[in-house]
């Protein structure tokens, strides 16, 4: 019987760690704080760059939503998927396009980064909306228009 209890404790510890209940901050928390050095250390130590939170978001979703350009750059450099979908089928590009004016310059640079890295401008979320449908600033709309020709910079990711 003691083996089952030990296994249960190990399982509970694994669940707590996966849910971010340990003392270590999650990638999502570091992305929300724009902790670029922490993100690099955690990923280099083996944290999965595309780990999901309870809403299905990756750390790149969080960095894009918060307008944290340097965190987004670090995550992309470490292999984060610019087309990852959350529970509402939104990509980081949807979240970077949708904002309240905070960090507008950084969010615009994140949009450009994600597009250059293969972010799908035509991706539709659970509501049928594309990233351009969330944009309110003309420059964002221009950059996110799905029919816009690819930028001169060659993407390192295919959008297949």
N, CA, C and O atoms as a DFTB+ gen file, in Angstrom:
640 C
 N C O
     1  1       0.821      -1.198       0.000
     2  2       0.000       0.000       0.000
     3  2       0.863       1.258       0.000
     4  3       0.511       2.261      -0.622
     5  1       2.020       1.199       0.717
     6  2       2.887       2.372       0.795
     7  2       3.367       2.823      -0.568
     8  3       3.592       4.013      -0.785
     9  1       3.531       1.861      -1.514
    10  2       3.952       2.216      -2.855
    11  2       2.943       3.105      -3.558
    12  3       3.317       4.024      -4.288
    13  1       1.657       2.829      -3.337
    14  2       0.613       3.643      -3.958
    15  2       0.614       5.050      -3.395
    16  3       0.402       6.012      -4.133
    17  1       0.851       5.184      -2.099
    18  2       0.889       6.523      -1.496
    19  2       2.078       7.296      -2.035
    20  3       1.952       8.470      -2.382
    21  1       3.230       6.645      -2.108
    22  2       4.418       7.302      -2.651
    23  2       4.201       7.739      -4.086
    24  3       4.599       8.836      -4.476
    25  1       3.565       6.871      -4.876
    26  2       3.287       7.217      -6.267
    27  2       2.326       8.402      -6.336
    28  3       2.463       9.277      -7.191
    29  1       1.345       8.420      -5.418
    30  2       0.396       9.538      -5.385
    31  2       1.071      10.850      -5.045
    32  3       0.752      11.889      -5.624
    33  1       2.006      10.804      -4.104
    34  2       2.750      12.019      -3.734
    35  2       3.585      12.492      -4.913
    36  3       3.629      13.686      -5.206
    37  1       4.250      11.554      -5.592
    38  2       5.040      11.935      -6.762
    39  2       4.154      12.533      -7.850
    40  3       4.510      13.535      -8.471
    41  1       2.997      11.910      -8.076
    42  2       2.069      12.424      -9.080
    43  2       1.569      13.813      -8.697
    44  3       1.498      14.698      -9.550
    45  1       1.225      14.014      -7.437
    46  2       0.759      15.328      -6.977
    47  2       1.854      16.376      -7.155
    48  3       1.570      17.511      -7.539
    49  1       3.094      16.004      -6.879
    50  2       4.206      16.938      -7.070
    51  2       4.395      17.294      -8.529
    52  3       4.669      18.445      -8.870
    53  1       4.246      16.294      -9.391
    54  2       4.376      16.555     -10.826
    55  2       3.268      17.480     -11.308
    56  3       3.514      18.391     -12.099
    57  1       2.046      17.246     -10.832
    58  2       0.916      18.101     -11.213
    59  2       1.134      19.521     -10.699
    60  3       0.897      20.486     -11.426
    61  1       1.583      19.655      -9.457
    62  2       1.832      20.994      -8.899
    63  2       2.888      21.724      -9.707
    64  3       2.746      22.914      -9.988
    65  1       3.958      21.011     -10.086
    66  2       5.004      21.638     -10.888
    67  2       4.494      22.051     -12.250
    68  3       4.829      23.129     -12.741
    69  1       3.681      21.196     -12.869
    70  2       3.134      21.505     -14.194
    71  2       2.176      22.677     -14.140
    72  3       2.049      23.415     -15.117
    73  1       1.503      22.862     -13.022
    74  2       0.546      23.955     -12.891
    75  2       1.195      25.226     -12.356
    76  3       0.513      26.222     -12.114
    77  1       2.504      25.190     -12.172
    78  2       3.196      26.390     -11.724
    79  2       3.059      26.640     -10.238
    80  3       3.196      27.781      -9.796
    81  1       2.787      25.589      -9.438
    82  2       2.620      25.771      -8.006
    83  2       3.940      25.630      -7.258
    84  3       3.966      25.712      -6.030
    85  1       5.016      25.422      -7.971
    86  2       6.320      25.323      -7.329
    87  2       6.847      26.734      -7.073
    88  3       6.215      27.728      -7.430
    89  1       8.016      26.794      -6.448
    90  2       8.630      28.091      -6.148
    91  2       9.190      28.771      -7.392
    92  3       9.364      29.990      -7.409
    93  1       9.471      27.995      -8.424
    94  2      10.042      28.546      -9.641
    95  2       8.952      29.198     -10.488
    96  3       7.871      28.631     -10.645
    97  1       9.225      30.386     -11.036
    98  2       8.218      31.007     -11.918
    99  2       8.095      30.216     -13.221
   100  3       9.065      29.621     -13.689
   101  1       6.910      30.215     -13.793
   102  2       6.695      29.541     -15.076
   103  2       7.200      30.446     -16.201
   104  3       7.447      31.635     -15.999
   105  1       7.344      29.862     -17.374
   106  2       7.712      30.676     -18.539
   107  2       6.680      31.769     -18.761
   108  3       7.024      32.881     -19.160
   109  1       5.414      31.456     -18.504
   110  2       4.339      32.428     -18.687
   111  2       4.513      33.621     -17.749
   112  3       4.332      34.770     -18.153
   113  1       4.862      33.343     -16.501
   114  2       5.089      34.422     -15.527
   115  2       6.292      35.266     -15.924
   116  3       6.267      36.491     -15.803
   117  1       7.350      34.604     -16.398
   118  2       8.536      35.351     -16.834
   119  2       8.226      36.190     -18.072
   120  3       8.707      37.317     -18.190
   121  1       7.430      35.655     -18.992
   122  2       7.046      36.416     -20.189
   123  2       6.203      37.623     -19.798
   124  3       6.353      38.699     -20.377
   125  1       5.317      37.452     -18.820
   126  2       4.464      38.558     -18.360
   127  2       5.282      39.656     -17.708
   128  3       4.887      40.822     -17.734
   129  1       6.421      39.300     -17.122
   130  2       7.310      40.286     -16.469
   131  2       8.397      40.787     -17.405
   132  3       9.173      41.665     -17.029
   133  1       8.468      40.243     -18.624
   134  2       9.523      40.579     -19.585
   135  2      10.898      40.195     -19.039
   136  3      11.884      40.901     -19.252
   137  1      10.947      39.060     -18.328
   138  2      12.189      38.551     -17.731
   139  2      12.937      37.731     -18.781
   140  3      12.868      36.502     -18.793
   141  1      13.643      38.425     -19.651
   142  2      14.327      37.799     -20.772
   143  2      15.415      36.843     -20.296
   144  3      15.529      35.732     -20.813
   145  1      16.209      37.260     -19.321
   146  2      17.279      36.402     -18.809
   147  2      16.697      35.153     -18.157
   148  3      17.224      34.056     -18.342
   149  1      15.624      35.308     -17.404
   150  2      14.972      34.158     -16.780
   151  2      14.428      33.183     -17.814
   152  3      14.550      31.968     -17.654
   153  1      13.828      33.713     -18.871
   154  2      13.322      32.859     -19.951
   155  2      14.455      32.050     -20.573
   156  3      14.324      30.844     -20.783
   157  1      15.566      32.719     -20.867
   158  2      16.709      32.032     -21.483
   159  2      17.241      30.937     -20.558
   160  3      17.509      29.822     -21.005
   161  1      17.394      31.254     -19.268
   162  2      17.896      30.250     -18.309
   163  2      16.957      29.048     -18.235
   164  3      17.404      27.902     -18.288
   165  1      15.668      29.309     -18.113
   166  2      14.700      28.222     -17.966
   167  2      14.655      27.339     -19.209
   168  3      14.617      26.114     -19.097
   169  1      14.659      27.943     -20.377
   170  2      14.604      27.164     -21.619
   171  2      15.902      26.393     -21.807
   172  3      15.880      25.230     -22.209
   173  1      17.035      27.032     -21.519
   174  2      18.324      26.337     -21.624
   175  2      18.415      25.179     -20.635
   176  3      19.119      24.202     -20.889
   177  1      17.707      25.281     -19.506
   178  2      17.694      24.216     -18.498
   179  2      16.689      23.118     -18.838
   180  3      16.586      22.127     -18.115
   181  1      15.952      23.286     -19.927
   182  2      15.061      22.224     -20.364
   183  2      13.572      22.518     -20.312
   184  3      12.770      21.650     -20.658
   185  1      13.174      23.715     -19.890
   186  2      11.745      24.043     -19.888
   187  2      11.242      24.063     -21.332
   188  3      11.869      24.687     -22.188
   189  1      10.128      23.396     -21.618
   190  2       9.616      23.388     -22.996
   191  2       9.119      24.772     -23.405
   192  3       8.253      25.346     -22.744
   193  1       9.665      25.301     -24.489
   194  2       9.377      26.670     -24.912
   195  2       7.900      26.879     -25.244
   196  3       7.385      27.988     -25.103
   197  1       7.221      25.826     -25.681
   198  2       5.812      25.950     -26.036
   199  2       4.885      25.316     -24.999
   200  3       3.792      24.864     -25.340
   201  1       5.317      25.282     -23.727
   202  2       4.464      24.770     -22.650
   203  2       3.181      25.595     -22.594
   204  3       3.196      26.794     -22.875
   205  1       2.078      24.954     -22.233
   206  2       0.770      25.610     -22.223
   207  2       0.304      25.881     -20.798
   208  3       0.611      25.123     -19.878
   209  1      -0.445      26.974     -20.626
   210  2      -1.104      27.244     -19.352
   211  2      -2.521      26.676     -19.407
   212  3      -2.885      26.007     -20.375
   213  1      -3.315      26.938     -18.379
   214  2      -4.660      26.370     -18.311
   215  2      -5.589      26.870     -19.424
   216  3      -6.634      26.270     -19.677
   217  1      -5.208      27.969     -20.087
   218  2      -6.001      28.498     -21.204
   219  2      -5.407      28.100     -22.557
   220  3      -5.852      28.569     -23.605
   221  1      -4.404      27.235     -22.517
   222  2      -3.781      26.773     -23.747
   223  2      -2.765      27.732     -24.343
   224  3      -2.274      27.509     -25.449
   225  1      -2.448      28.795     -23.621
   226  2      -1.517      29.793     -24.143
   227  2      -0.066      29.371     -23.888
   228  3       0.247      28.713     -22.897
   229  1       0.796      29.769     -24.808
   230  2       2.231      29.610     -24.615
   231  2       2.784      30.914     -24.040
   232  3       2.082      31.923     -23.968
   233  1       4.042      30.876     -23.637
   234  2       4.685      32.100     -23.150
   235  2       4.729      33.161     -24.257
   236  3       4.681      34.357     -23.970
   237  1       4.820      32.728     -25.517
   238  2       4.809      33.692     -26.625
   239  2       3.456      34.397     -26.725
   240  3       3.408      35.584     -27.049
   241  1       2.363      33.692     -26.453
   242  2       1.053      34.353     -26.399
   243  2       1.079      35.471     -25.354
   244  3       0.593      36.574     -25.605
   245  1       1.645      35.180     -24.189
   246  2       1.674      36.151     -23.094
   247  2       2.545      37.352     -23.470
   248  3       2.131      38.499     -23.298
   249  1       3.738      37.093     -23.978
   250  2       4.638      38.191     -24.365
   251  2       3.978      39.069     -25.430
   252  3       4.080      40.294     -25.377
   253  1       3.300      38.441     -26.399
   254  2       2.633      39.201     -27.466
   255  2       1.496      40.049     -26.903
   256  3       1.337      41.211     -27.279
   257  1       0.716      39.471     -26.012
   258  2      -0.429      40.191     -25.433
   259  2       0.027      41.360     -24.568
   260  3      -0.618      42.409     -24.546
   261  1       1.130      41.181     -23.862
   262  2       1.639      42.222     -22.959
   263  2       2.509      43.252     -23.672
   264  3       2.854      44.278     -23.086
   265  1       2.863      42.993     -24.919
   266  2       3.716      43.926     -25.651
   267  2       5.163      43.875     -25.202
   268  3       5.850      44.896     -25.218
   269  1       5.636      42.705     -24.802
   270  2       7.020      42.546     -24.342
   271  2       7.877      42.040     -25.503
   272  3       8.047      40.836     -25.694
   273  1       8.407      42.982     -26.264
   274  2       9.161      42.677     -27.472
   275  2      10.371      41.802     -27.199
   276  3      10.584      40.819     -27.909
   277  1      11.172      42.130     -26.187
   278  2      12.396      41.376     -25.963
   279  2      12.106      39.954     -25.496
   280  3      12.834      39.029     -25.856
   281  1      11.065      39.766     -24.709
   282  2      10.660      38.411     -24.320
   283  2      10.205      37.643     -25.563
   284  3      10.562      36.477     -25.735
   285  1       9.423      38.287     -26.427
   286  2       8.965      37.635     -27.661
   287  2      10.156      37.259     -28.541
   288  3      10.189      36.168     -29.111
   289  1      11.125      38.151     -28.652
   290  2      12.316      37.866     -29.453
   291  2      13.074      36.668     -28.891
   292  3      13.515      35.804     -29.650
   293  1      13.229      36.607     -27.572
   294  2      13.933      35.492     -26.947
   295  2      13.187      34.181     -27.205
   296  3      13.800      33.175     -27.563
   297  1      11.875      34.194     -27.023
   298  2      11.079      32.978     -27.215
   299  2      11.141      32.486     -28.653
   300  3      11.267      31.285     -28.894
   301  1      11.054      33.404     -29.611
   302  2      11.148      33.026     -31.021
   303  2      12.548      32.476     -31.317
   304  3      12.689      31.477     -32.022
   305  1      13.567      33.125     -30.781
   306  2      14.941      32.653     -30.995
   307  2      15.150      31.256     -30.418
   308  3      15.974      30.492     -30.921
   309  1      14.409      30.922     -29.370
   310  2      14.525      29.603     -28.733
   311  2      13.573      28.578     -29.346
   312  3      13.471      27.453     -28.858
   313  1      12.872      28.970     -30.425
   314  2      12.065      28.013     -31.162
   315  2      10.573      28.026     -30.889
   316  3       9.873      27.095     -31.287
   317  1      10.063      29.062     -30.217
   318  2       8.618      29.136     -29.957
   319  2       7.848      29.171     -31.275
   320  3       8.278      29.787     -32.250
   321  1       6.719      28.504     -31.281
   322  2       5.877      28.409     -32.479
   323  2       5.017      29.666     -32.631
   324  3       4.149      29.916     -31.795
   325  1       5.242      30.463     -33.688
   326  2       4.440      31.680     -33.866
   327  2       2.989      31.387     -34.245
   328  3       2.151      32.289     -34.243
   329  1       2.694      30.130     -34.569
   330  2       1.330      29.754     -34.946
   331  2       0.651      28.866     -33.912
   332  3      -0.361      28.231     -34.211
   333  1       1.196      28.816     -32.701
   334  2       0.574      28.025     -31.635
   335  2      -0.826      28.571     -31.370
   336  3      -1.046      29.781     -31.410
   337  1      -1.767      27.674     -31.100
   338  2      -3.157      28.064     -30.850
   339  2      -3.498      27.861     -29.386
   340  3      -3.130      26.848     -28.792
   341  1      -4.203      28.827     -28.801
   342  2      -4.683      28.667     -27.427
   343  2      -6.057      28.008     -27.459
   344  3      -6.517      27.579     -28.518
   345  1      -6.710      27.924     -26.313
   346  2      -8.008      27.256     -26.219
   347  2      -9.080      27.940     -27.078
   348  3     -10.054      27.303     -27.481
   349  1      -8.899      29.231     -27.355
   350  2      -9.843      29.964     -28.209
   351  2      -9.346      30.041     -29.649
   352  3      -9.862      30.814     -30.455
   353  1      -8.325      29.218     -29.963
   354  2      -7.729      29.107     -31.292
   355  2      -7.008      30.383     -31.741
   356  3      -6.799      30.593     -32.936
   357  1      -6.633      31.223     -30.792
   358  2      -5.885      32.441     -31.125
   359  2      -4.397      32.121     -31.192
   360  3      -3.884      31.295     -30.437
   361  1      -3.727      32.789     -32.104
   362  2      -2.270      32.699     -32.202
   363  2      -1.675      33.907     -31.481
   364  3      -2.400      34.846     -31.150
   365  1      -0.368      33.894     -31.234
   366  2       0.259      35.100     -30.667
   367  2       0.009      36.344     -31.528
   368  3      -0.060      37.456     -31.004
   369  1      -0.124      36.162     -32.832
   370  2      -0.394      37.289     -33.734
   371  2      -1.756      37.921     -33.439
   372  3      -1.885      39.144     -33.494
   373  1      -2.766      37.118     -33.128
   374  2      -4.070      37.666     -32.738
   375  2      -3.921      38.554     -31.506
   376  3      -4.492      39.643     -31.442
   377  1      -3.149      38.081     -30.531
   378  2      -3.015      38.819     -29.274
   379  2      -2.160      40.071     -29.424
   380  3      -2.419      41.077     -28.764
   381  1      -1.149      40.023     -30.279
   382  2      -0.329      41.213     -30.511
   383  2      -1.135      42.288     -31.234
   384  3      -0.936      43.481     -31.002
   385  1      -2.039      41.867     -32.106
   386  2      -2.853      42.819     -32.874
   387  2      -3.912      43.488     -32.019
   388  3      -4.304      44.625     -32.279
   389  1      -4.373      42.781     -31.001
   390  2      -5.476      43.246     -30.158
   391  2      -4.892      43.889     -28.911
   392  3      -4.336      43.198     -28.058
   393  1      -5.012      45.179     -28.801
   394  2      -4.447      45.845     -27.635
   395  2      -5.143      47.141     -27.329
   396  3      -5.930      47.656     -28.123
   397  1      -4.839      47.655     -26.166
   398  2      -5.502      48.871     -25.698
   399  2      -4.617      50.105     -25.823
   400  3      -4.897      51.129     -25.200
   401  1      -3.577      50.025     -26.602
   402  2      -2.694      51.179     -26.770
   403  2      -1.450      51.108     -25.907
   404  3      -0.488      51.841     -26.137
   405  1      -1.462      50.214     -24.897
   406  2      -0.255      50.048     -24.083
   407  2       0.825      49.414     -24.959
   408  3       0.552      48.475     -25.706
   409  1       1.992      49.906     -24.869
   410  2       3.137      49.314     -25.576
   411  2       2.880      49.171     -27.080
   412  3       3.303      48.192     -27.695
   413  1       2.189      50.143     -27.662
   414  2       1.804      50.034     -29.065
   415  2       3.008      49.837     -29.987
   416  3       2.954      49.026     -30.911
   417  1       4.087      50.571     -29.741
   418  2       5.283      50.435     -30.583
   419  2       5.877      49.044     -30.477
   420  3       6.257      48.447     -31.484
   421  1       5.959      48.521     -29.248
   422  2       6.494      47.173     -29.059
   423  2       5.571      46.125     -29.682
   424  3       6.038      45.172     -30.306
   425  1       4.259      46.306     -29.511
   426  2       3.316      45.356     -30.102
   427  2       3.435      45.345     -31.618
   428  3       3.339      44.287     -32.240
   429  1       3.642      46.512     -32.217
   430  2       3.792      46.560     -33.671
   431  2       5.051      45.814     -34.097
   432  3       5.037      45.098     -35.099
   433  1       6.137      45.975     -33.348
   434  2       7.368      45.243     -33.665
   435  2       7.172      43.735     -33.474
   436  3       7.748      42.936     -34.213
   437  1       6.367      43.348     -32.491
   438  2       6.059      41.927     -32.284
   439  2       5.260      41.393     -33.475
   440  3       5.520      40.289     -33.955
   441  1       4.301      42.168     -33.944
   442  2       3.536      41.764     -35.136
   443  2       4.490      41.518     -36.295
   444  3       4.402      40.487     -36.963
   445  1       5.397      42.453     -36.539
   446  2       6.351      42.314     -37.639
   447  2       7.253      41.094     -37.433
   448  3       7.535      40.365     -38.384
   449  1       7.703      40.872     -36.202
   450  2       8.542      39.710     -35.881
   451  2       7.793      38.409     -36.171
   452  3       8.323      37.512     -36.826
   453  1       6.562      38.314     -35.680
   454  2       5.790      37.082     -35.858
   455  2       5.494      36.805     -37.326
   456  3       5.556      35.657     -37.766
   457  1       5.173      37.849     -38.085
   458  2       4.929      37.679     -39.519
   459  2       6.218      37.217     -40.207
   460  3       6.188      36.314     -41.043
   461  1       7.338      37.832     -39.857
   462  2       8.619      37.453     -40.455
   463  2       8.999      36.016     -40.111
   464  3       9.693      35.352     -40.881
   465  1       8.546      35.540     -38.964
   466  2       8.860      34.178     -38.534
   467  2       7.813      33.156     -38.959
   468  3       7.828      32.017     -38.492
   469  1       6.910      33.560     -39.839
   470  2       5.938      32.625     -40.383
   471  2       4.574      32.675     -39.744
   472  3       3.745      31.799     -39.989
   473  1       4.318      33.696     -38.917
   474  2       2.997      33.840     -38.314
   475  2       1.933      33.946     -39.401
   476  3       2.085      34.710     -40.354
   477  1       0.870      33.188     -39.255
   478  2      -0.178      33.107     -40.277
   479  2      -1.163      34.272     -40.131
   480  3      -1.983      34.299     -39.214
   481  1      -1.063      35.225     -41.053
   482  2      -1.962      36.390     -41.025
   483  2      -3.403      36.014     -41.332
   484  3      -4.315      36.772     -41.002
   485  1      -3.628      34.864     -41.955
   486  2      -4.979      34.448     -42.324
   487  2      -5.603      33.499     -41.296
   488  3      -6.732      33.043     -41.483
   489  1      -4.879      33.198     -40.213
   490  2      -5.394      32.269     -39.199
   491  2      -6.675      32.822     -38.581
   492  3      -6.750      34.000     -38.234
   493  1      -7.663      31.971     -38.448
   494  2      -8.936      32.368     -37.836
   495  2      -9.060      31.723     -36.467
   496  3      -8.742      30.548     -36.280
   497  1      -9.533      32.524     -35.507
   498  2      -9.728      32.018     -34.148
   499  2     -11.108      31.367     -34.034
   500  3     -11.801      31.199     -35.038
   501  1     -11.504      31.004     -32.824
   502  2     -12.783      30.322     -32.602
   503  2     -13.976      31.186     -32.997
   504  3     -15.057      30.661     -33.265
   505  1     -13.793      32.495     -33.036
   506  2     -14.862      33.409     -33.454
   507  2     -14.817      33.698     -34.954
   508  3     -15.610      34.491     -35.462
   509  1     -13.894      33.055     -35.656
   510  2     -13.767      33.271     -37.096
   511  2     -12.994      34.523     -37.458
   512  3     -13.007      34.940     -38.616
   513  1     -12.316      35.136     -36.485
   514  2     -11.594      36.385     -36.740
   515  2     -10.125      36.120     -37.034
   516  3      -9.503      35.221     -36.468
   517  1      -9.590      36.938     -37.944
   518  2      -8.164      36.934     -38.276
   519  2      -7.482      37.995     -37.420
   520  3      -8.159      38.856     -36.859
   521  1      -6.162      37.953     -37.310
   522  2      -5.474      39.005     -36.549
   523  2      -5.840      40.412     -37.012
   524  3      -6.011      41.301     -36.179
   525  1      -5.964      40.635     -38.320
   526  2      -6.300      41.959     -38.845
   527  2      -7.657      42.441     -38.327
   528  3      -7.884      43.645     -38.214
   529  1      -8.550      41.516     -38.015
   530  2      -9.876      41.884     -37.524
   531  2      -9.829      42.483     -36.119
   532  3     -10.774      43.152     -35.700
   533  1      -8.750      42.252     -35.400
   534  2      -8.591      42.810     -34.050
   535  2      -7.837      44.140     -34.065
   536  3      -7.898      44.900     -33.099
   537  1      -7.135      44.419     -35.146
   538  2      -6.311      45.622     -35.223
   539  2      -7.173      46.869     -35.313
   540  3      -8.177      46.893     -36.025
   541  1      -6.770      47.911     -34.582
   542  2      -7.480      49.189     -34.640
   543  2      -6.609      50.296     -35.217
   544  3      -7.123      51.334     -35.632
   545  1      -5.311      50.088     -35.246
   546  2      -4.366      51.087     -35.746
   547  2      -4.093      50.796     -37.223
   548  3      -3.838      49.646     -37.582
   549  1      -4.140      51.810     -38.082
   550  2      -3.948      51.588     -39.525
   551  2      -2.662      50.827     -39.879
   552  3      -2.678      49.969     -40.761
   553  1      -1.561      51.133     -39.203
   554  2      -0.300      50.436     -39.503
   555  2      -0.402      48.946     -39.195
   556  3       0.144      48.119     -39.924
   557  1      -1.104      48.607     -38.112
   558  2      -1.308      47.205     -37.770
   559  2      -2.145      46.526     -38.856
   560  3      -1.830      45.421     -39.298
   561  1      -3.209      47.200     -39.276
   562  2      -4.081      46.636     -40.303
   563  2      -3.295      46.383     -41.591
   564  3      -3.448      45.336     -42.219
   565  1      -2.455      47.343     -41.982
   566  2      -1.653      47.184     -43.193
   567  2      -0.712      45.985     -43.076
   568  3      -0.615      45.176     -43.998
   569  1      -0.028      45.875     -41.953
   570  2       0.941      44.785     -41.747
   571  2       0.252      43.421     -41.685
   572  3       0.825      42.411     -42.094
   573  1      -0.976      43.398     -41.174
   574  2      -1.672      42.134     -40.946
   575  2      -2.587      41.704     -42.097
   576  3      -3.168      40.620     -42.052
   577  1      -2.716      42.537     -43.112
   578  2      -3.593      42.186     -44.227
   579  2      -3.121      40.874     -44.846
   580  3      -1.982      40.785     -45.304
   581  1      -3.988      39.846     -44.866
   582  2      -3.566      38.534     -45.371
   583  2      -3.089      38.528     -46.811
   584  3      -2.271      37.682     -47.173
   585  1      -3.568      39.440     -47.647
   586  2      -3.172      39.460     -49.056
   587  2      -1.887      40.242     -49.304
   588  3      -1.412      40.323     -50.437
   589  1      -1.333      40.813     -48.249
   590  2      -0.104      41.592     -48.387
   591  2       1.035      40.659     -48.802
   592  3       1.154      39.553     -48.274
   593  1       1.870      41.100     -49.742
   594  2       3.001      40.256     -50.149
   595  2       3.944      40.030     -48.963
   596  3       4.009      40.857     -48.053
   597  1       4.665      38.920     -48.976
   598  2       5.615      38.663     -47.887
   599  2       6.651      39.778     -47.795
   600  3       7.019      40.387     -48.800
   601  1       7.113      40.034     -46.572
   602  2       8.129      41.072     -46.398
   603  2       9.429      40.592     -47.035
   604  3       9.602      39.395     -47.264
   605  1      10.342      41.517     -47.324
   606  2      11.595      41.152     -47.984
   607  2      12.435      40.177     -47.153
   608  3      13.215      39.407     -47.712
   609  1      12.284      40.203     -45.838
   610  2      13.044      39.295     -44.980
   611  2      12.501      37.879     -45.161
   612  3      11.289      37.668     -45.134
   613  1      13.375      36.934     -45.340
   614  2      12.961      35.546     -45.520
   615  2      12.650      34.929     -44.174
   616  3      13.446      35.022     -43.240
   617  1      11.514      34.311     -44.079
   618  2      11.098      33.651     -42.849
   619  2      11.937      32.402     -42.602
   620  3      12.333      31.706     -43.537
   621  1      12.202      32.132     -41.321
   622  2      12.900      30.902     -40.965
   623  2      11.913      29.770     -40.742
   624  3      12.326      28.622     -40.582
   625  1      10.632      30.061     -40.728
   626  2       9.612      29.035     -40.512
   627  2       8.687      28.975     -41.712
   628  3       8.376      29.993     -42.330
   629  1       8.263      27.791     -42.021
   630  2       7.252      27.681     -43.076
   631  2       5.893      27.747     -42.435
   632  3       5.738      27.343     -41.283
   633  1       4.923      28.235     -43.130
   634  2       3.580      28.350     -42.576
   635  2       2.718      27.165     -42.970
   636  3       1.490      27.260     -42.953
   637  1       3.337      26.059     -43.322
   638  2       2.577      24.883     -43.754
   639  2       1.880      24.202     -42.673
   640  3       1.207      23.198     -42.909
